[in-house]
Amino acid sequence: MKFCKAESSEFGAITALAIAALMLMAAPLWPGNANAQQLPHSLRDALLGHKGAAEARRVPAPPVARYVSESCGAFIFDQAASRPLIKFDNSAEVWVLSRQPASRGDVIYRNDLGEPVLRITKLGGMILYGDEAPMGMAAALTGRAASIQPPVMLSPVALYQRMGQASVRASRAAQRQVPFETLQDARPETSVLIADAASLAAEAFERAARKDRALLSRILRVMLTEGGKPSAQLKDGALVVTYAPGEGLAGRPSSKRIFKVMNR
C-alpha cells in the first residue's frame, strides 16, 4: 500500500466538495433517475452521513475513529489527544496535526510542515489529501478505534531496543553501518520522545533510499539531542535530530521533515 503524503490546496477541497454536491443535487431533477441510488455509499456517507446532513450534525464522529479512503487505505484519526493525531494502517508513524479554521465553517488539519492532511466539513464530512489524490478524496467513517497515543514512558530496555531497531533500519537503507547516539542521558519523561525521534529518523532514511540512496552518502551517524524546538539538521557528517520534551508528542520532527533536510 502506498504511503499517503499530505499535500494539496484549499482549491482541491472546494473541487472535491463541489463535485460531490453536484452529484447529490442532480439526481432528483429527473424523474426515475437512478443516480441517487448509484452514488457510492462511502462518498455519500462521508459527506452527509447515512440519513443526510441533519443527522450528520446530530451524531458527531467518535473522538478516536477509523476511516477508509479509496486510494490511501484506512487510517485512525485521534481527536482525544491534546493535539490531534493521525496514523495510517500501512505505516507505524503517528503524525501530530494542528487545527486551523477554513472557509464555509470547515476545519483543516496540517502536519508540522504546514501541509494540509485532513479537511472536516461543516456537515461532518472528511477529505483526505494524499499522493494518489492531490485534489483530495472523501474518507468514510467505519467506526470507533483504539487510541494511538504512545505510552507515557519506556523502560531502559525498551528504549535500547527501539534505538537498535532504528539503527538497523537506517543501516539497511544506507547499505552500511549507521550508529544512533544520544547526547543526553534519557529520563523517564524523555524516553518516548527519544525512541520516536529515532524511529522517525529511520523512516526518513528509508524514504531517502527509495528516492536516491546517494542522499545518504554524507550521513555517517544519527545524533539525538534535547532542545527547545523539534528540528533536524546535517552537521559534520551527522544527522542531528532535536526533540523538545516541553511539547509532548509534537516535540519531535516528522519523518517528512527530517527527509526534507536530507534532500536539500
Backbone bond lengths (Angstrom), bond angles and torsions (degrees), N, CA, C in turn:
res aa  C-N    CA-C-N  psi(-1)  N-CA   C-N-CA  omega(-1)  CA-C   N-CA-C  phi
1 M - - - 1.461 - - 1.512 109.16 -
2 K 1.266 117.86 132.39 1.454 121.85 -177.28 1.508 110.91 -78.72
3 F 1.353 114.49 134.14 1.455 118.77 178.67 1.513 110.13 -67.72
4 C 1.325 116.44 139.16 1.451 121.20 -179.07 1.506 110.50 -92.76
5 K 1.304 115.63 127.43 1.462 121.12 179.65 1.510 108.72 -101.55
6 A 1.310 116.93 138.03 1.460 121.82 -177.71 1.509 110.34 -85.99
7 E 1.315 117.60 101.63 1.441 120.81 174.12 1.513 108.93 -158.15
8 S 1.329 117.72 128.16 1.444 123.94 178.27 1.493 107.63 -176.39
9 S 1.360 117.21 -160.26 1.450 121.75 -179.93 1.508 108.55 -142.60
10 E 1.333 115.71 167.74 1.453 120.15 179.22 1.515 110.17 -62.74
11 F 1.348 116.28 -30.96 1.455 119.40 177.73 1.513 111.13 -59.16
12 G 1.363 115.66 -37.47 1.453 118.86 179.43 1.505 111.44 -61.76
13 A 1.331 117.42 -41.93 1.458 120.84 179.49 1.512 110.78 -64.37
14 I 1.336 117.15 -41.13 1.456 120.93 179.42 1.521 109.97 -63.20
15 T 1.345 116.27 -41.53 1.468 120.24 179.98 1.520 111.07 -63.82
16 A 1.335 116.27 -46.75 1.462 119.45 -178.97 1.512 111.45 -60.94
17 L 1.324 117.38 -42.60 1.457 120.47 179.95 1.519 111.51 -69.60
18 A 1.344 116.34 -38.62 1.460 119.55 -177.75 1.520 111.36 -63.73
19 I 1.341 115.45 -43.79 1.463 119.35 179.63 1.525 110.49 -62.02
20 A 1.338 115.82 -45.34 1.466 119.64 179.89 1.515 111.33 -63.22
21 A 1.330 116.70 -41.04 1.457 119.79 -179.23 1.520 111.49 -65.07
22 L 1.326 117.16 -41.69 1.460 120.26 178.48 1.520 111.18 -62.46
23 M 1.329 116.17 -39.29 1.468 119.44 178.46 1.515 110.85 -62.65
24 L 1.334 115.54 -39.59 1.460 119.28 -178.72 1.519 111.83 -70.22
25 M 1.362 117.51 -37.81 1.459 121.04 -175.12 1.528 112.46 -80.94
26 A 1.335 116.48 -26.37 1.453 118.39 -173.85 1.516 112.76 -72.47
27 A 1.322 117.13 -30.63 1.458 120.51 -173.21 1.530 113.96 -56.85
28 P 1.338 120.69 -44.51 1.465 119.27 -174.94 1.536 113.89 -75.94
29 L 1.333 119.40 -5.88 1.459 119.99 -173.75 1.522 112.59 -74.33
30 W 1.295 117.93 -23.35 1.462 120.97 -179.45 1.524 109.74 -120.80
31 P 1.329 118.11 123.84 1.465 120.41 179.23 1.523 110.60 -58.61
32 G 1.287 115.53 137.28 1.460 120.22 176.10 1.515 113.48 81.49
33 N 1.341 117.29 -3.12 1.456 119.33 179.77 1.522 109.14 -64.67
34 A 1.330 116.62 131.35 1.466 120.52 -175.61 1.514 112.85 -95.88
35 N 1.345 117.35 6.05 1.457 119.61 -176.26 1.522 112.61 -58.79
36 A 1.337 116.40 -37.96 1.466 119.43 -178.70 1.516 110.53 -60.47
37 Q 1.347 116.47 -38.32 1.448 119.52 -179.66 1.524 111.23 -75.35
38 Q 1.382 116.20 -29.10 1.447 119.53 -175.52 1.521 112.94 -85.24
39 L 1.317 118.15 -13.41 1.456 120.84 -179.61 1.518 109.17 -59.73
40 P 1.344 117.86 127.49 1.474 119.23 -177.50 1.522 111.61 -56.15
41 H 1.317 115.87 134.45 1.465 120.10 -178.42 1.514 111.52 -60.17
42 S 1.354 117.33 -37.35 1.458 119.48 -176.70 1.516 111.21 -61.74
43 L 1.329 117.55 -41.78 1.456 120.63 -179.86 1.517 110.78 -69.53
44 R 1.348 116.47 -47.24 1.461 119.97 -179.06 1.528 110.77 -62.27
45 D 1.356 116.22 -43.88 1.453 119.68 -179.33 1.521 111.46 -66.54
46 A 1.335 116.17 -37.76 1.463 119.44 -178.27 1.509 111.61 -64.42
47 L 1.337 117.13 -33.57 1.453 120.86 -176.33 1.524 113.03 -91.02
48 L 1.337 117.36 -38.66 1.460 119.98 -171.69 1.522 114.52 -122.72
49 G 1.316 117.63 -18.40 1.463 119.27 -174.53 1.520 109.47 89.74
50 H 1.325 117.51 167.45 1.469 121.90 -173.87 1.520 112.74 -60.77
51 K 1.347 117.62 -34.02 1.459 119.42 -175.72 1.522 112.18 -119.99
52 G 1.351 115.38 27.85 1.456 118.68 172.49 1.500 113.94 96.39
53 A 1.322 114.07 -178.30 1.458 121.71 -172.36 1.519 112.34 -63.97
54 A 1.326 118.17 -37.65 1.460 120.15 -176.44 1.521 110.54 -60.68
55 E 1.341 116.16 -45.85 1.459 118.54 -179.78 1.511 110.83 -69.99
56 A 1.375 117.35 -35.18 1.463 119.99 179.01 1.512 110.83 -59.22
57 R 1.348 116.47 -34.62 1.456 119.63 178.64 1.529 110.99 -70.97
58 R 1.353 117.04 -33.71 1.452 120.50 -174.33 1.522 112.27 -80.51
59 V 1.339 117.52 -29.16 1.453 121.30 -173.95 1.529 109.16 -116.91
60 P 1.317 118.35 90.85 1.466 120.39 -179.61 1.525 110.82 -71.39
61 A 1.310 115.82 159.54 1.457 120.54 177.65 1.528 109.58 -67.20
62 P 1.331 118.06 151.42 1.467 120.34 175.86 1.526 110.32 -58.41
63 P 1.317 118.06 152.66 1.466 119.66 -179.63 1.521 113.54 -61.42
64 V 1.333 117.10 -29.77 1.468 121.21 173.71 1.518 106.43 -124.25
65 A 1.328 117.34 112.41 1.460 120.01 -171.90 1.520 111.50 -139.50
66 R 1.330 114.63 155.36 1.463 121.51 176.02 1.524 108.74 -100.64
67 Y 1.323 114.62 139.08 1.462 122.05 178.65 1.527 108.72 -128.42
68 V 1.317 115.90 161.05 1.457 120.12 176.37 1.518 109.12 -135.66
69 S 1.315 115.68 141.52 1.468 121.97 175.78 1.519 107.89 -125.87
70 E 1.304 116.34 161.36 1.460 120.37 -173.85 1.517 112.31 -68.70
71 S 1.335 118.06 -42.19 1.466 121.02 -172.58 1.517 114.29 -99.47
72 C 1.327 117.67 -28.63 1.466 120.31 -174.35 1.517 113.32 -106.30
73 G 1.314 117.28 8.98 1.452 119.81 176.51 1.525 113.30 71.16
74 A 1.317 115.63 -155.45 1.468 121.47 -174.68 1.518 111.04 -96.63
75 F 1.324 114.62 154.69 1.460 120.05 177.14 1.515 109.13 -154.29
76 I 1.338 115.46 162.00 1.465 122.33 177.02 1.523 108.62 -111.47
77 F 1.312 115.57 132.13 1.462 122.06 176.96 1.516 107.18 -114.56
78 D 1.332 116.05 118.30 1.460 122.49 -174.22 1.525 109.27 -111.02
79 Q 1.329 116.20 106.45 1.457 121.42 178.17 1.532 111.83 -100.35
80 A 1.338 116.60 4.17 1.456 120.52 -179.91 1.521 111.59 -83.62
81 A 1.334 116.92 -16.27 1.453 120.96 -179.90 1.523 110.57 -76.06
82 S 1.332 116.33 166.56 1.466 120.21 177.77 1.521 110.77 -63.29
83 R 1.322 117.25 -31.17 1.457 123.14 171.35 1.525 107.28 -123.74
84 P 1.339 119.25 136.80 1.466 120.33 -179.49 1.529 111.23 -58.09
85 L 1.327 115.85 142.52 1.459 121.97 -178.17 1.523 109.58 -125.70
86 I 1.328 116.61 150.71 1.461 121.18 174.26 1.521 108.52 -139.62
87 K 1.330 115.80 141.10 1.460 121.52 177.58 1.517 109.27 -141.24
88 F 1.326 116.01 127.26 1.459 121.66 177.32 1.523 109.53 -86.49
89 D 1.322 116.53 147.34 1.458 121.00 -177.05 1.523 112.57 -62.86
90 N 1.349 117.09 -27.21 1.454 120.21 -175.99 1.524 112.70 -93.46
91 S 1.321 118.00 16.18 1.458 121.50 179.92 1.527 109.46 -148.95
92 A 1.340 115.50 146.97 1.465 120.26 177.94 1.526 111.79 -84.62
93 E 1.314 117.67 -11.26 1.463 120.62 -175.08 1.528 111.95 -72.87
94 V 1.321 114.99 135.34 1.458 121.95 172.49 1.523 107.15 -104.63
95 W 1.344 116.06 120.57 1.453 121.43 -178.30 1.524 109.55 -93.61
96 V 1.317 115.74 135.35 1.461 121.68 175.65 1.519 108.26 -96.52
97 L 1.333 116.87 127.53 1.459 121.72 -174.55 1.526 111.29 -112.25
98 S 1.313 115.08 157.53 1.461 121.52 172.95 1.519 108.81 -116.22
99 R 1.313 116.38 144.98 1.460 123.01 -174.21 1.526 110.14 -97.28
100 Q 1.356 115.73 135.40 1.458 120.22 -178.98 1.534 109.53 -141.09
101 P 1.334 118.50 127.75 1.473 120.34 176.36 1.528 110.45 -62.61
102 A 1.331 115.86 146.97 1.463 121.80 179.64 1.523 109.00 -130.51
103 S 1.315 116.72 -179.03 1.461 121.75 -178.49 1.522 111.41 -66.70
104 R 1.335 116.77 157.17 1.467 125.02 176.39 1.527 112.46 63.33
105 G 1.325 117.85 20.54 1.453 120.36 179.90 1.511 114.45 81.05
106 D 1.338 118.73 8.49 1.453 122.19 178.19 1.530 110.15 -77.89
107 V 1.327 115.49 169.93 1.460 122.16 176.16 1.521 108.52 -130.98
108 I 1.330 116.95 133.90 1.459 122.35 177.73 1.525 108.53 -109.46
109 Y 1.330 116.37 136.88 1.456 122.45 175.51 1.528 108.29 -111.24
110 R 1.337 116.08 126.85 1.464 121.84 -174.69 1.530 111.41 -116.88
111 N 1.343 115.25 155.79 1.460 120.37 176.31 1.526 110.48 -86.21
112 D 1.333 117.65 -173.17 1.465 120.21 -174.45 1.522 113.18 -75.45
113 L 1.332 117.56 -3.42 1.460 121.52 172.48 1.529 111.35 -98.99
114 G 1.327 116.26 2.45 1.455 120.46 -179.71 1.513 114.18 82.82
115 E 1.317 118.01 8.63 1.457 121.67 -178.64 1.532 110.55 -86.67
116 P 1.335 117.89 140.89 1.466 119.92 178.94 1.521 111.99 -69.27
117 V 1.308 115.52 135.75 1.462 121.97 177.52 1.532 109.73 -112.24
118 L 1.328 116.63 -48.12 1.461 122.57 -179.23 1.521 109.67 -131.94
119 R 1.327 115.15 151.85 1.464 121.66 169.17 1.517 107.18 -131.85
120 I 1.325 117.05 124.54 1.454 121.76 177.53 1.518 107.68 -106.79
121 T 1.315 116.22 124.35 1.453 120.96 -176.23 1.522 111.58 -79.71
122 K 1.305 115.45 166.78 1.464 121.69 -179.91 1.521 111.37 -59.62
123 L 1.344 116.73 -30.35 1.463 121.22 -179.46 1.531 112.69 -86.60
124 G 1.329 116.43 -1.54 1.457 119.15 177.99 1.506 114.72 98.99
125 G 1.340 118.95 -0.39 1.459 121.32 175.97 1.520 110.72 -72.00
126 M 1.333 115.68 162.50 1.459 120.27 -177.78 1.518 110.75 -129.95
127 I 1.330 115.98 138.17 1.461 123.24 175.67 1.517 107.62 -120.95
128 L 1.332 116.20 130.67 1.455 123.38 179.69 1.525 108.74 -110.37
129 Y 1.326 116.42 137.84 1.462 121.37 176.64 1.516 109.92 -104.88
130 G 1.332 116.82 137.68 1.461 119.65 -179.42 1.513 112.09 -161.64
131 D 1.338 115.68 176.73 1.463 121.74 -179.80 1.521 112.42 -56.73
132 E 1.326 116.07 -40.05 1.455 119.99 -175.52 1.522 112.85 -78.91
133 A 1.303 117.83 -15.52 1.467 121.36 -179.25 1.526 109.21 -146.20
134 P 1.335 117.75 75.00 1.470 119.96 -177.34 1.519 113.31 -63.36
135 M 1.345 118.44 -20.16 1.457 120.89 177.20 1.525 111.95 -87.20
136 G 1.336 116.62 -3.22 1.453 120.43 178.42 1.512 112.22 102.81
137 M 1.323 116.16 146.65 1.464 121.72 177.63 1.526 108.33 -137.75
138 A 1.324 115.77 149.57 1.455 120.07 178.08 1.528 110.14 -71.34
139 A 1.317 116.06 142.44 1.461 122.01 175.37 1.522 108.05 -120.73
140 A 1.320 116.53 132.49 1.463 121.86 -175.91 1.526 111.10 -102.89
141 L 1.310 115.68 136.71 1.463 122.16 176.42 1.526 109.49 -70.42
142 T 1.339 116.49 132.21 1.462 119.86 177.34 1.524 112.72 -114.05
143 G 1.331 118.17 -13.71 1.457 118.81 177.06 1.517 112.82 148.78
144 R 1.318 114.75 -175.98 1.461 120.93 179.62 1.526 110.52 -70.27
145 A 1.333 115.27 159.75 1.461 120.59 178.10 1.520 109.46 -143.70
146 A 1.321 115.53 163.06 1.462 120.82 176.69 1.521 109.59 -77.36
147 S 1.309 116.44 152.55 1.463 121.25 -179.35 1.524 111.02 -61.29
148 I 1.325 115.55 145.28 1.466 121.19 177.21 1.528 110.88 -106.48
149 Q 1.337 116.96 12.77 1.452 120.15 175.68 1.530 109.66 -68.36
150 P 1.331 117.29 140.08 1.467 120.15 -179.29 1.518 110.79 -74.79
151 P 1.325 117.65 169.64 1.470 119.89 175.82 1.529 110.43 -66.41
152 V 1.303 115.99 163.83 1.464 120.76 -178.92 1.518 111.42 -69.21
153 M 1.327 117.22 -36.38 1.466 120.96 179.87 1.520 109.70 -152.92
154 L 1.334 115.80 164.47 1.450 122.64 176.66 1.522 109.28 -119.45
155 S 1.302 116.19 150.96 1.454 120.28 174.24 1.525 109.01 -72.95
156 P 1.336 117.89 158.54 1.469 119.34 177.12 1.525 112.68 -55.13
157 V 1.325 116.95 -37.96 1.468 120.06 179.66 1.527 110.77 -65.40
158 A 1.328 116.48 -45.04 1.465 120.04 -179.98 1.525 111.02 -63.85
159 L 1.320 116.99 -40.07 1.464 120.16 178.03 1.519 110.52 -64.02
160 Y 1.305 117.35 -43.38 1.469 121.56 178.27 1.535 110.17 -60.09
161 Q 1.317 116.73 -41.70 1.461 120.04 179.63 1.528 110.98 -64.71
162 R 1.336 116.82 -43.33 1.463 120.20 179.84 1.529 111.31 -63.54
163 M 1.330 117.15 -40.99 1.465 121.21 177.39 1.530 110.42 -63.02
164 G 1.331 116.19 -42.99 1.463 120.03 178.99 1.516 112.27 -63.90
165 Q 1.323 116.53 -42.86 1.461 120.46 178.12 1.528 111.43 -61.77
166 A 1.330 116.64 -40.91 1.463 120.42 178.81 1.520 110.84 -63.54
167 S 1.331 116.89 -41.61 1.460 120.53 178.48 1.525 111.42 -63.36
168 V 1.324 116.85 -40.96 1.466 120.87 178.84 1.533 110.16 -62.96
169 R 1.322 117.00 -44.17 1.475 120.32 -179.87 1.522 111.13 -63.49
170 A 1.332 116.99 -45.40 1.462 120.52 -179.51 1.528 110.76 -65.89
171 S 1.326 116.79 -39.91 1.464 120.77 179.64 1.518 110.99 -64.47
172 R 1.322 116.31 -39.30 1.456 120.05 178.01 1.525 110.71 -64.80
173 A 1.322 116.26 -40.73 1.464 120.29 179.79 1.524 111.45 -66.39
174 A 1.335 116.41 -40.84 1.465 120.54 -178.00 1.527 112.49 -84.34
175 Q 1.335 117.09 -12.17 1.461 124.04 -177.96 1.533 111.92 62.13
176 R 1.322 115.17 35.42 1.462 123.32 174.85 1.526 107.59 -165.87
177 Q 1.313 116.61 167.89 1.455 120.19 -177.31 1.529 110.86 -70.31
178 V 1.345 116.61 129.08 1.464 122.70 176.70 1.530 107.14 -126.41
179 P 1.312 118.38 100.54 1.474 120.36 179.82 1.528 111.72 -74.88
180 F 1.324 116.31 148.92 1.458 124.03 174.67 1.522 108.18 -111.78
181 E 1.326 117.51 130.58 1.454 122.25 -177.67 1.527 110.02 -130.00
182 T 1.333 116.00 151.20 1.463 121.33 172.80 1.526 108.12 -111.77
183 L 1.334 116.20 136.05 1.457 120.61 -178.00 1.530 112.49 -87.12
184 Q 1.323 116.85 -15.85 1.465 121.48 175.23 1.525 108.69 -127.17
185 D 1.308 115.39 152.18 1.460 119.21 176.02 1.527 109.37 -65.09
186 A 1.319 115.96 139.48 1.458 120.23 178.26 1.523 110.36 -71.01
187 R 1.320 114.67 143.57 1.464 121.66 173.80 1.523 107.59 -117.94
188 P 1.321 118.68 162.29 1.468 119.05 179.53 1.526 112.68 -53.36
189 E 1.345 117.01 -40.93 1.455 120.11 -177.39 1.528 113.95 -76.07
190 T 1.345 117.38 -12.05 1.472 119.44 178.04 1.525 112.64 -108.96
191 S 1.327 117.87 -6.34 1.462 121.27 -173.56 1.521 112.54 -59.46
192 V 1.328 117.59 -42.97 1.475 120.45 -178.61 1.522 110.80 -67.71
193 L 1.337 116.65 -41.98 1.468 119.58 179.70 1.520 111.59 -63.81
194 I 1.318 117.05 -41.32 1.465 120.39 179.16 1.530 110.14 -62.39
195 A 1.326 116.26 -47.18 1.466 120.45 -179.86 1.519 111.00 -62.33
196 D 1.326 116.47 -43.25 1.456 120.19 -178.81 1.522 111.37 -67.58
197 A 1.335 117.23 -41.41 1.457 120.85 178.19 1.526 110.64 -60.94
198 A 1.334 116.80 -40.18 1.464 120.82 178.09 1.531 110.85 -63.70
199 S 1.332 116.61 -44.98 1.464 120.73 -179.93 1.527 111.58 -62.93
200 L 1.326 116.65 -39.63 1.461 120.04 -179.00 1.521 111.23 -71.77
201 A 1.324 117.57 -32.97 1.462 120.23 173.79 1.524 110.21 -63.55
202 A 1.343 116.87 -41.53 1.459 120.78 177.47 1.527 110.90 -63.25
203 E 1.332 116.76 -40.30 1.463 120.98 176.50 1.517 110.53 -60.39
204 A 1.340 117.23 -40.36 1.461 120.88 178.39 1.528 111.03 -65.00
205 F 1.334 117.36 -38.25 1.467 121.18 175.85 1.529 109.90 -59.21
206 E 1.323 116.66 -46.14 1.466 120.20 -178.47 1.526 111.21 -65.13
207 R 1.311 116.13 -37.13 1.461 119.53 178.02 1.525 110.37 -66.46
208 A 1.340 116.89 -41.64 1.459 120.80 178.46 1.527 111.02 -64.01
209 A 1.333 117.07 -39.25 1.460 120.51 179.82 1.519 111.07 -64.30
210 R 1.325 117.01 -35.98 1.465 119.70 178.28 1.526 111.37 -68.22
211 K 1.310 116.60 -32.63 1.465 119.89 -179.04 1.519 111.80 -83.39
212 D 1.338 116.10 -54.67 1.470 121.15 -177.96 1.523 107.82 -165.72
213 R 1.320 116.65 105.68 1.464 120.06 -175.80 1.526 112.34 -61.73
214 A 1.330 117.61 -20.55 1.463 120.74 178.19 1.523 111.57 -61.35
215 L 1.337 117.56 -22.97 1.456 120.66 178.19 1.521 111.81 -61.95
216 L 1.337 116.28 -23.00 1.467 120.72 -176.30 1.525 112.91 -92.36
217 S 1.319 117.17 -5.92 1.462 119.65 -174.05 1.520 113.07 -64.28
218 R 1.323 118.34 -26.87 1.470 120.58 -177.58 1.526 112.93 -92.61
219 I 1.343 117.89 0.24 1.464 120.65 -178.29 1.522 108.99 -104.30
220 L 1.319 116.94 113.36 1.458 121.90 -176.46 1.522 112.34 -96.10
221 R 1.326 117.22 -25.53 1.461 120.48 -177.70 1.529 108.92 -158.94
222 V 1.311 115.79 167.64 1.463 122.48 176.78 1.513 107.90 -119.31
223 M 1.337 115.09 128.95 1.457 120.60 -179.52 1.518 108.84 -119.05
224 L 1.343 115.73 127.24 1.458 122.12 -179.41 1.520 108.55 -105.56
225 T 1.329 115.88 124.73 1.452 119.39 -175.68 1.518 111.39 -136.38
226 E 1.322 116.17 150.01 1.460 121.72 -179.84 1.525 110.24 -85.40
227 G 1.336 116.52 143.53 1.457 120.65 -179.90 1.512 111.58 -158.76
228 G 1.327 115.34 -174.07 1.460 120.24 -178.34 1.505 113.99 -82.59
229 K 1.361 117.34 -25.93 1.455 121.70 -179.43 1.525 109.81 -137.25
230 P 1.331 118.23 144.23 1.462 119.96 177.13 1.528 110.12 -69.21
231 S 1.321 116.54 137.14 1.458 119.92 -179.10 1.517 109.74 -163.81
232 A 1.327 115.58 175.94 1.460 122.21 174.90 1.521 107.86 -147.41
233 Q 1.326 116.18 144.74 1.458 121.08 178.09 1.519 109.75 -155.98
234 L 1.325 115.72 158.07 1.453 121.93 174.25 1.522 108.03 -101.26
235 K 1.349 115.38 128.98 1.456 119.01 -177.20 1.526 109.65 -149.13
236 D 1.332 116.08 117.28 1.472 122.16 175.97 1.528 112.03 52.74
237 G 1.309 116.66 46.32 1.462 121.01 176.88 1.511 114.92 79.71
238 A 1.323 117.10 6.72 1.468 120.54 -179.52 1.523 110.04 -118.25
239 L 1.308 114.90 143.61 1.460 120.77 168.48 1.518 106.17 -91.04
240 V 1.327 116.59 111.44 1.457 121.57 -177.66 1.524 108.51 -98.86
241 V 1.321 116.10 116.20 1.463 122.19 -179.81 1.520 107.91 -109.26
242 T 1.332 116.06 119.93 1.462 120.99 -178.30 1.519 110.36 -101.24
243 Y 1.326 116.23 130.87 1.460 121.75 176.24 1.527 108.57 -113.21
244 A 1.324 116.40 148.15 1.470 122.28 -175.53 1.517 109.41 -122.14
245 P 1.324 118.93 101.22 1.469 121.83 -177.07 1.522 114.04 -57.83
246 G 1.330 117.83 -30.26 1.456 120.05 -177.11 1.516 114.86 -69.78
247 E 1.330 118.23 -8.51 1.460 121.55 -176.92 1.520 113.36 -107.55
248 G 1.318 116.99 11.35 1.459 119.22 178.82 1.516 111.23 64.83
249 L 1.330 116.99 -146.44 1.459 121.07 -178.79 1.524 111.58 -63.76
250 A 1.325 117.49 -24.71 1.458 120.42 176.73 1.521 111.95 -72.21
251 G 1.341 116.72 -3.92 1.446 120.55 -177.31 1.507 114.50 -84.51
252 R 1.326 118.11 25.99 1.466 120.49 170.12 1.509 108.21 -140.58
253 P 1.341 117.29 144.54 1.465 119.68 -179.33 1.528 110.70 -71.21
254 S 1.318 115.92 147.91 1.467 120.30 176.87 1.526 109.92 -70.67
255 S 1.315 116.52 164.29 1.470 120.60 178.07 1.523 110.77 -61.87
256 K 1.313 116.47 -33.57 1.459 119.21 -179.78 1.525 111.36 -69.41
257 R 1.318 115.67 -37.05 1.466 119.23 177.41 1.526 110.79 -67.17
258 I 1.323 117.56 -38.98 1.460 121.28 176.83 1.525 109.83 -66.13
259 F 1.318 116.85 -43.80 1.465 121.18 178.91 1.523 111.80 -60.20
260 K 1.315 116.85 -37.03 1.459 120.75 179.67 1.518 111.39 -59.92
261 V 1.348 116.58 -36.39 1.463 121.11 176.68 1.524 109.92 -67.37
262 M 1.317 116.88 -41.74 1.475 120.56 178.75 1.520 112.17 -63.09
263 N 1.322 116.25 -31.77 1.462 122.45 -171.77 1.524 113.09 -88.42
264 R 1.309 118.39 2.52 1.453 120.77 -179.79 1.516 110.94 -73.86
